[in-house]
């Protein structure tokens, strides 16, 4: 329930972890990719194809 009422943006790691990926290499790759996008672009645009949320 706490996650449902959370205020603010989630980090790329938090967004990826919502999917419960089993492969650590895939998880880490996605986190690095999304983090890089967040540092280069507006976070709304960067994550719009992945999930609702943002970068912390």
MODELLER restraints for C-alpha pairs under 7 A, 6 or more apart:
rsr = mdl.restraints
at = mdl.atoms
rsr.add(forms.Gaussian(group=physical.xy_distance, feature=features.Distance(at['CA:9:A'], at['CA:53:A']), mean=5.55, stdev=0.5))
rsr.add(forms.Gaussian(group=physical.xy_distance, feature=features.Distance(at['CA:9:A'], at['CA:54:A']), mean=4.89, stdev=0.5))
rsr.add(forms.Gaussian(group=physical.xy_distance, feature=features.Distance(at['CA:9:A'], at['CA:55:A']), mean=6.10, stdev=0.5))
rsr.add(forms.Gaussian(group=physical.xy_distance, feature=features.Distance(at['CA:9:A'], at['CA:56:A']), mean=6.16, stdev=0.5))
rsr.add(forms.Gaussian(group=physical.xy_distance, feature=features.Distance(at['CA:10:A'], at['CA:53:A']), mean=5.80, stdev=0.5))
rsr.add(forms.Gaussian(group=physical.xy_distance, feature=features.Distance(at['CA:10:A'], at['CA:54:A']), mean=5.52, stdev=0.5))
rsr.add(forms.Gaussian(group=physical.xy_distance, feature=features.Distance(at['CA:10:A'], at['CA:55:A']), mean=5.85, stdev=0.5))
rsr.add(forms.Gaussian(group=physical.xy_distance, feature=features.Distance(at['CA:10:A'], at['CA:56:A']), mean=6.04, stdev=0.5))
rsr.add(forms.Gaussian(group=physical.xy_distance, feature=features.Distance(at['CA:11:A'], at['CA:54:A']), mean=6.49, stdev=0.5))
rsr.add(forms.Gaussian(group=physical.xy_distance, feature=features.Distance(at['CA:11:A'], at['CA:55:A']), mean=4.72, stdev=0.5))
rsr.add(forms.Gaussian(group=physical.xy_distance, feature=features.Distance(at['CA:11:A'], at['CA:56:A']), mean=4.82, stdev=0.5))
rsr.add(forms.Gaussian(group=physical.xy_distance, feature=features.Distance(at['CA:12:A'], at['CA:31:A']), mean=5.56, stdev=0.5))
rsr.add(forms.Gaussian(group=physical.xy_distance, feature=features.Distance(at['CA:12:A'], at['CA:34:A']), mean=5.82, stdev=0.5))
rsr.add(forms.Gaussian(group=physical.xy_distance, feature=features.Distance(at['CA:12:A'], at['CA:35:A']), mean=6.03, stdev=0.5))
rsr.add(forms.Gaussian(group=physical.xy_distance, feature=features.Distance(at['CA:12:A'], at['CA:55:A']), mean=6.07, stdev=0.5))
rsr.add(forms.Gaussian(group=physical.xy_distance, feature=features.Distance(at['CA:13:A'], at['CA:31:A']), mean=5.37, stdev=0.5))
rsr.add(forms.Gaussian(group=physical.xy_distance, feature=features.Distance(at['CA:16:A'], at['CA:27:A']), mean=6.76, stdev=0.5))
rsr.add(forms.Gaussian(group=physical.xy_distance, feature=features.Distance(at['CA:16:A'], at['CA:31:A']), mean=6.69, stdev=0.5))
rsr.add(forms.Gaussian(group=physical.xy_distance, feature=features.Distance(at['CA:21:A'], at['CA:27:A']), mean=6.27, stdev=0.5))
rsr.add(forms.Gaussian(group=physical.xy_distance, feature=features.Distance(at['CA:37:A'], at['CA:46:A']), mean=5.48, stdev=0.5))
rsr.add(forms.Gaussian(group=physical.xy_distance, feature=features.Distance(at['CA:38:A'], at['CA:46:A']), mean=5.98, stdev=0.5))
rsr.add(forms.Gaussian(group=physical.xy_distance, feature=features.Distance(at['CA:38:A'], at['CA:55:A']), mean=6.12, stdev=0.5))
rsr.add(forms.Gaussian(group=physical.xy_distance, feature=features.Distance(at['CA:43:A'], at['CA:54:A']), mean=5.44, stdev=0.5))
rsr.add(forms.Gaussian(group=physical.xy_distance, feature=features.Distance(at['CA:43:A'], at['CA:55:A']), mean=5.78, stdev=0.5))
rsr.add(forms.Gaussian(group=physical.xy_distance, feature=features.Distance(at['CA:44:A'], at['CA:54:A']), mean=5.91, stdev=0.5))
rsr.add(forms.Gaussian(group=physical.xy_distance, feature=features.Distance(at['CA:47:A'], at['CA:53:A']), mean=6.97, stdev=0.5))
rsr.add(forms.Gaussian(group=physical.xy_distance, feature=features.Distance(at['CA:47:A'], at['CA:54:A']), mean=6.51, stdev=0.5))
